[in-house]
């Protein structure tokens, strides 16, 4: 043996998840809006899975199960019948408490309740509107094709994503159209005259200028002319709110600057958004839970209206039972193995759905109890510091399981619908030693900034001093970090003119 090599015996403790546990973990990640589709998919793929109270199965289809099984195996293949014991997820999920059935249903509405349906707007999409306007222009075939290609590269906000040089190359390679940069820019100039104003711009500065120039043609005036000059010549100073530099270089009064700024603020920085909503899929948040406040007592309901009662197909279960009693030929063994696998898979899926519902309910119940005062009052300052470990210990589940629940589930309350992870936050200590949530700190920071004099907004140093006065000893860099998390700009960018 080489002196550099040696042999050793090692023992390693490794935990592997079974396919059933993996299925449960995947189901936990699915929010309410996706669960119905996942169940439909499983029913389509597994004929042994059925809906309780649904239509009777096609007997011819069931009778042909043995033929399907025969086709799924090679005649020369050795058939191995799965003798594994039925998997029980109770060993994995430690849920001891029995949840009343009515808590897992969301159909407990009275006949007196009002039900509202959300209308969905239909109409032409943003890009279709642009194509219609292009069709009204008298263009030759080549320019029309160039126009269509340009429109195809305009994003939903209304901006052209490709440079004119790149479009020239694209047209040559993909459509065999030989054109020039000048011709592409000529067609682009036509598109930039379309509605909504500002469409086809390559950046924000050009977008604002297109809108101002159209306003100047329709309603000429000194204020719009000044606004055009500010955007075209002093755009950098405008974006950074260096008002003193603009005043000095243009030699204008603060009143004139204020009027020009008001004109600029009426413009739309994303012109495509005014028409693009009908081009997008309508997404509605379907909450997984509802918390009702009944005279100070909170009630939690798991919204499972889209979770049908599932069962194993009696026909398939009967076939397994019948075949298990017989001496089987090779083809019958193949059919038995195929059908038993489908039946076992249906049982595992049904059990996983039940465990999913139980896990969701117990986890949300623990979160509601932990943040009880907040859910009663909606006062963010009453949110307690809470991390995943706090809930995992309460429900006796793994932190990763709680994380799967919190990251993709919504709860509906009387004051709004929220993602569960919103209620998790680290803690910080006040001067009096009290542990408070960082969300409470952010809420107070936001209130201070909202109440500031916008002509002289607070710097981060001033915010740090004000927070210390309120009993929150915190470093300036931490104030800056939380301010950025709240999407609040620095003081200079919050400044407004008198």
C-alpha positions in Angstrom: 0.0 0.0 0.0 1.3 3.4 -0.8 2.6 5.3 2.3 0.4 8.2 1.4 -2.8 6.1 1.5 -4.6 4.6 4.4 -7.9 3.0 5.1 -10.3 3.9 7.9 -13.7 2.9 9.0 -16.1 5.8 9.6 -19.7 6.0 10.9 -21.9 8.8 9.5 -25.4 9.6 10.7 -27.4 10.8 7.7 -31.1 11.7 7.4 -32.8 11.0 4.1 -36.3 12.1 3.4 -38.6 9.6 1.9 -40.6 10.4 -1.3 -43.7 10.9 0.9 -41.9 13.4 3.1 -40.6 15.2 0.1 -44.2 15.3 -1.3 -45.4 16.9 2.0 -42.6 19.5 1.9 -43.6 20.5 -1.6 -47.3 20.7 -0.7 -46.5 23.0 2.2 -44.8 25.4 -0.1 -47.9 25.7 -2.3 -50.2 28.7 -1.4 -53.9 28.4 -1.6 -54.1 29.8 -5.1 -51.9 26.9 -6.4 -53.3 24.0 -4.4 -56.4 23.4 -6.5 -54.3 23.1 -9.7 -51.9 20.8 -7.9 -54.8 18.5 -6.9 -56.2 18.5 -10.4 -52.8 17.6 -11.8 -52.6 14.6 -9.4 -56.1 13.4 -10.2 -55.2 13.5 -13.9 -52.0 11.6 -13.4 -53.3 9.0 -11.0 -56.6 7.2 -11.9 -56.7 5.7 -8.4 -57.3 9.1 -6.9 -60.9 10.3 -6.8 -63.0 13.2 -5.4 -65.5 12.3 -2.7 -69.0 12.7 -4.1 -67.7 13.2 -7.6 -68.9 11.4 -10.8 -68.6 7.7 -11.0 -65.5 6.5 -12.9 -65.7 5.2 -16.4 -65.9 1.4 -15.9 -64.3 0.7 -19.2 -61.3 2.7 -18.2 -61.1 0.9 -14.8 -61.5 -2.5 -16.5 -58.6 -1.7 -18.8 -56.2 -1.0 -15.9 -54.7 -4.5 -16.3 -54.0 -3.8 -20.0 -52.3 -0.5 -19.0 -50.2 -2.3 -16.5 -49.1 -4.9 -19.1 -48.0 -2.1 -21.4 -46.0 -0.4 -18.7 -43.7 -3.4 -18.2 -41.3 -5.3 -20.4 -42.1 -9.0 -20.7 -38.6 -10.0 -19.8 -38.3 -7.7 -16.8 -38.2 -9.2 -13.4 -41.3 -7.9 -11.5 -40.8 -6.8 -7.9 -43.9 -6.4 -5.8 -43.6 -3.6 -3.2 -44.0 -5.2 0.2 -43.2 -2.0 2.0 -45.5 -1.1 4.9 -47.8 1.8 4.3 -46.2 5.1 5.1 -47.6 7.0 8.0 -46.7 10.7 8.1 -47.6 10.9 11.8 -44.1 9.7 12.5 -42.7 12.7 10.8 -45.2 15.4 11.6 -45.7 15.8 15.4 -49.2 17.1 15.5 -50.9 15.8 18.6 -53.9 18.1 18.8 -57.0 17.2 16.9 -58.4 20.1 14.9 -62.2 20.3 14.7 -63.4 19.8 11.1 -65.2 23.1 10.9 -62.0 24.9 11.5 -60.6 23.5 8.3 -63.5 24.7 6.1 -64.2 28.1 4.8 -67.8 27.5 3.6 -69.4 28.5 6.9 -71.2 31.5 5.5 -74.9 32.2 6.1 -77.4 32.7 3.3 -77.7 36.4 4.4 -74.0 37.1 3.6 -73.3 39.3 0.6 -71.0 37.9 -2.0 -69.2 40.1 -4.4 -67.4 39.2 -7.6 -64.4 41.1 -8.8 -64.9 42.2 -12.5 -62.0 41.6 -14.9 -61.4 44.3 -17.4 -61.0 43.1 -21.0 -59.8 45.1 -24.0 -56.8 45.8 -26.2 -53.3 45.3 -24.8 -50.7 48.0 -24.7 -48.7 46.5 -27.6 -51.9 46.0 -29.6 -52.8 49.6 -29.2 -49.3 50.6 -30.6 -49.7 48.2 -33.5 -53.1 49.7 -34.4 -51.6 53.2 -34.4 -48.7 52.0 -36.6 -51.2 50.5 -39.1 -52.8 54.0 -39.5 -49.6 55.5 -40.7 -48.8 55.5 -44.4 -45.5 53.5 -44.3 -43.9 51.3 -46.9 -43.6 47.5 -46.2 -40.0 47.8 -44.9 -40.7 50.7 -42.5 -43.9 48.9 -41.3 -41.9 45.8 -40.5 -39.2 47.9 -38.7 -42.0 49.6 -36.7 -43.4 46.2 -35.6 -40.0 45.1 -34.5 -39.5 48.3 -32.5 -42.9 47.9 -30.8 -42.0 44.3 -30.0 -38.9 45.6 -28.1 -40.9 48.1 -26.0 -41.4 46.9 -22.5 -44.6 47.2 -20.4 -43.4 50.6 -19.0 -43.2 52.0 -22.5 -39.4 52.1 -22.9 -37.5 50.8 -25.9 -35.1 48.1 -24.6 -32.8 47.8 -27.6 -30.4 50.4 -29.0 -31.0 51.4 -32.7 -27.6 49.9 -33.6 -28.7 46.5 -32.2 -32.1 46.7 -33.9 -30.3 47.2 -37.3 -28.3 44.0 -36.7 -31.3 42.1 -35.4 -33.4 42.9 -38.5 -30.5 41.9 -40.8 -30.0 38.5 -39.1 -33.5 37.5 -38.1 -35.7 39.0 -40.8 -33.3 39.6 -43.7 -34.1 43.3 -43.7 -31.2 45.6 -44.7 -31.7 48.9 -43.0 -29.7 51.8 -41.5 -29.6 53.4 -38.1 -31.1 56.6 -39.6 -34.1 54.7 -41.0 -34.7 52.9 -37.7 -34.5 56.3 -35.9 -36.9 57.8 -38.4 -39.5 55.0 -37.7 -38.8 55.3 -33.9 -39.6 59.1 -34.1 -43.0 58.2 -35.6 -43.7 55.7 -32.8 -42.7 58.3 -30.2 -45.6 60.4 -31.4 -48.1 57.6 -30.5 -50.3 57.6 -27.5 -49.6 57.3 -24.6 -47.2 60.3 -24.6 -43.7 59.3 -23.9 -43.8 55.8 -25.3 -40.8 54.6 -27.2 -38.3 56.6 -25.2 -34.9 55.0 -24.5 -34.5 56.6 -21.0 -36.4 58.7 -18.5 -34.9 62.0 -19.7 -36.1 61.3 -23.3 -39.5 60.1 -21.9 -40.1 63.3 -20.0 -38.9 65.5 -22.9 -41.3 63.8 -25.4 -44.2 64.5 -23.0 -43.2 68.1 -22.4 -42.6 68.9 -26.1 -46.1 67.5 -26.9 -47.6 69.8 -24.2 -45.7 72.7 -25.6 -47.3 72.2 -29.0 -50.8 71.9 -27.5 -50.5 74.6 -24.8 -47.4 76.7 -25.3 -46.2 78.7 -22.3 -43.1 80.0 -20.4 -43.5 77.4 -17.6 -43.4 74.4 -20.0 -40.5 76.0 -21.9 -38.6 76.3 -18.6 -39.4 72.7 -17.7 -38.0 71.5 -21.1 -34.8 73.5 -20.5 -34.4 71.9 -17.0 -34.9 68.4 -18.2 -32.8 68.8 -21.4 -29.8 70.7 -19.9 -29.9 70.1 -16.1 -31.4 66.6 -15.8 -28.6 65.4 -13.5 -29.2 68.3 -11.1 -32.9 67.8 -11.3 -32.7 64.1 -10.3 -30.4 64.9 -7.4 -32.5 67.8 -6.3 -29.7 70.3 -6.5 -32.2 73.2 -6.8 -29.7 75.9 -5.8 -27.5 75.0 -8.9 -30.5 75.2 -11.2 -31.6 78.5 -9.8 -28.1 80.0 -10.2 -27.5 78.6 -13.7 -30.8 79.5 -15.2 -31.1 82.8 -13.2 -34.7 82.3 -12.3 -36.7 82.8 -9.1 -37.7 80.1 -6.7 -41.4 80.6 -7.7 -40.5 80.0 -11.4 -38.6 76.8 -10.5 -41.5 75.7 -8.3 -44.0 76.1 -11.2 -41.7 74.3 -13.6 -41.3 71.4 -11.1 -45.0 71.1 -10.6 -45.4 70.8 -14.4 -42.7 68.1 -14.5 -44.3 66.2 -11.7 -47.5 65.8 -13.7 -45.7 63.7 -16.3 -45.8 59.9 -16.3 -42.4 58.3 -15.9 -43.9 54.9 -17.0 -46.3 55.7 -19.8 -46.9 52.1 -20.8 -48.4 51.3 -17.4 -51.5 53.3 -18.3 -52.4 50.8 -20.9 -50.5 47.6 -20.1 -52.6 46.4 -17.3 -54.9 44.5 -19.7 -51.9 42.9 -21.2 -51.0 41.2 -17.9 -52.5 38.2 -16.2 -54.7 39.4 -13.4 -53.3 38.2 -10.1 -55.4 38.2 -7.0 -54.1 37.2 -3.6 -56.1 34.4 -2.2 -55.4 34.3 1.6 -54.7 30.9 3.1 -56.1 32.0 6.5 -58.6 34.4 7.9 -58.5 35.9 11.3 -61.8 37.2 12.6 -62.1 39.5 15.6 -65.3 38.6 17.4 -65.7 41.2 20.1 -62.1 41.0 21.1 -61.8 37.3 20.7 -59.7 36.1 17.7 -60.9 33.2 15.6 -58.7 31.5 13.0 -60.1 29.8 9.9 -58.0 27.9 7.4 -59.4 28.7 3.9 -59.7 25.3 2.3 -62.6 26.0 0.0 -60.5 24.8 -3.0 -59.4 21.6 -1.3 -61.9 18.9 -2.3 -62.4 15.8 -0.2 -60.3 13.1 -1.8 -60.6 9.3 -1.7 -59.0 6.2 -3.2 -61.0 5.0 -6.1 -63.2 2.0 -4.9 -62.8 0.3 -8.2 -59.0 0.3 -8.0 -58.9 -0.5 -4.3 -61.2 -3.5 -5.0 -59.0 -4.7 -7.8 -55.9 -4.7 -5.5 -57.9 -6.6 -2.9 -59.1 -9.1 -5.4 -55.7 -9.7 -7.0 -54.0 -10.1 -3.6 -56.1 -13.2 -2.9 -55.3 -15.0 -6.1 -52.4 -17.0 -7.4 -51.1 -14.7 -10.0 -49.6 -15.3 -13.4 -46.8 -13.1 -14.6 -49.2 -10.7 -16.3 -51.4 -10.6 -13.3 -48.4 -9.8 -11.0 -47.5 -6.9 -13.3 -51.1 -5.6 -13.2 -51.2 -6.0 -9.4 -47.9 -4.1 -8.9 -49.1 -1.3 -11.3 -52.5 -0.9 -9.6 -51.1 -1.2 -6.0 -48.5 1.5 -6.8 -51.3 3.8 -8.0 -53.5 3.1 -4.9 -50.5 3.6 -2.5 -49.7 6.8 -4.3 -53.3 8.0 -3.9 -53.2 7.2 -0.2 -49.9 9.1 0.3 -51.3 12.1 -1.5 -54.5 12.1 0.6 -52.5 11.8 3.8 -50.1 14.5 2.7 -53.0 16.9 2.0 -54.4 16.3 5.5 -51.0 16.8 7.1 -50.6 20.0 5.1 -53.8 21.4 6.4 -53.0 20.4 10.0 -49.5 21.9 9.8 -50.7 25.1 8.3 -53.4 25.5 10.9 -51.2 24.7 13.9 -48.4 27.0 12.6 -50.7 29.9 12.0 -52.4 29.4 15.3 -49.1 29.7 17.0 -48.3 32.9 15.1 -51.7 34.4 16.0 -51.3 33.5 19.7 -47.7 35.0 19.7 -48.9 38.2 18.1 -52.4 38.3 19.7 -52.4 41.9 20.7 -51.3 43.0 17.2 -54.0 41.0 15.4 -56.6 42.5 17.8 -55.5 46.1 17.4 -53.5 46.3 14.1 -51.0 48.5 16.0 -47.5 47.7 14.6 -45.8 48.9 17.8 -47.4 45.9 19.5 -45.7 43.4 17.2 -43.4 41.2 19.4 -40.0 40.2 18.3 -40.5 36.8 16.7 -38.1 34.5 14.8 -38.8 31.2 13.1 -37.3 29.3 16.0 -39.9 30.8 18.4 -42.8 29.3 16.4 -40.9 26.0 15.6 -40.5 25.3 19.3 -44.2 26.0 20.0 -45.5 23.7 17.3 -42.6 21.1 17.7 -41.7 21.2 14.0 -38.5 21.8 12.2 -37.5 25.5 11.4 -37.4 24.7 7.7 -41.1 23.5 7.9 -42.2 26.8 9.5 -40.2 28.7 7.0 -42.0 27.0 4.1 -45.3 28.0 5.7 -44.3 31.6 6.4 -42.7 32.4 3.0 -45.6 31.7 0.7 -48.9 32.0 2.7 -51.2 35.0 3.3 -53.5 35.8 6.1 -56.6 38.0 5.8 -57.5 40.3 8.7 -60.0 43.1 9.2 -57.2 45.6 8.5 -55.6 44.0 5.4 -54.1 40.9 3.9 -50.5 40.1 4.7 -47.7 37.6 3.9 -46.9 35.7 7.1 -43.2 36.4 7.0 -44.1 40.1 7.6 -44.8 39.2 11.2 -41.3 37.8 11.8 -38.6 40.3 13.0 -35.5 40.5 15.1 -35.4 42.2 18.5 -33.6 45.3 19.8 -33.2 46.6 23.3 -34.5 50.0 24.4 -32.6 52.0 27.1 -34.9 50.7 29.8 -33.9 47.1 28.9 -37.2 46.3 27.2 -37.0 44.0 24.1 -38.9 45.4 21.2 -39.4 44.3 17.6 -37.4 46.0 14.8 -40.7 46.5 13.1 -41.7 48.8 16.0 -38.5 50.7 15.5 -39.1 51.0 11.7 -42.7 52.2 12.4 -41.4 55.0 14.7 -38.7 55.9 12.2 -41.3 56.2 9.4 -43.5 58.4 11.6 -40.7 60.7 12.3 -39.8 61.1 8.7 -43.5 61.6 7.6 -43.8 64.4 10.2 -40.6 66.2 9.2 -40.5 69.6 7.5 -39.9 68.6 3.9 -38.1 71.9 3.2 -35.5 70.8 5.8 -35.7 67.0 6.1 -33.8 65.2 8.8 -30.3 63.8 8.1 -29.5 60.3 9.3 -27.5 61.9 12.2 -30.5 64.0 13.2 -32.8 60.9 13.0 -30.4 59.0 15.2 -30.5 61.8 17.9 -34.4 61.9 17.7 -34.6 58.2 18.2 -32.2 58.3 21.2 -34.5 60.9 22.7 -37.4 58.4 22.4 -35.4 55.7 24.1 -33.9 53.9 21.1 -30.1 53.8 21.4 -29.1 52.9 17.8 -26.1 53.6 15.6 -26.4 56.0 12.6 -25.5 53.2 10.1 -28.3 51.1 11.5 -30.7 54.0 11.0 -29.5 54.3 7.4 -30.0 50.5 6.9 -33.6 50.5 8.2 -34.4 53.7 6.2 -33.3 52.0 3.0 -35.3 48.9 3.9 -38.3 51.2 4.1 -37.5 52.6 0.6 -37.0 56.1 2.1 -34.4 58.2 0.2 -31.7 60.3 1.9 -32.5 63.7 3.2 -31.3 65.6 0.1 -33.7 63.6 -2.1 -36.7 64.1 0.3 -36.3 67.9 0.1 -39.1 69.9 -1.4 -39.4 73.5 -2.4 -41.5 76.0 -0.4 
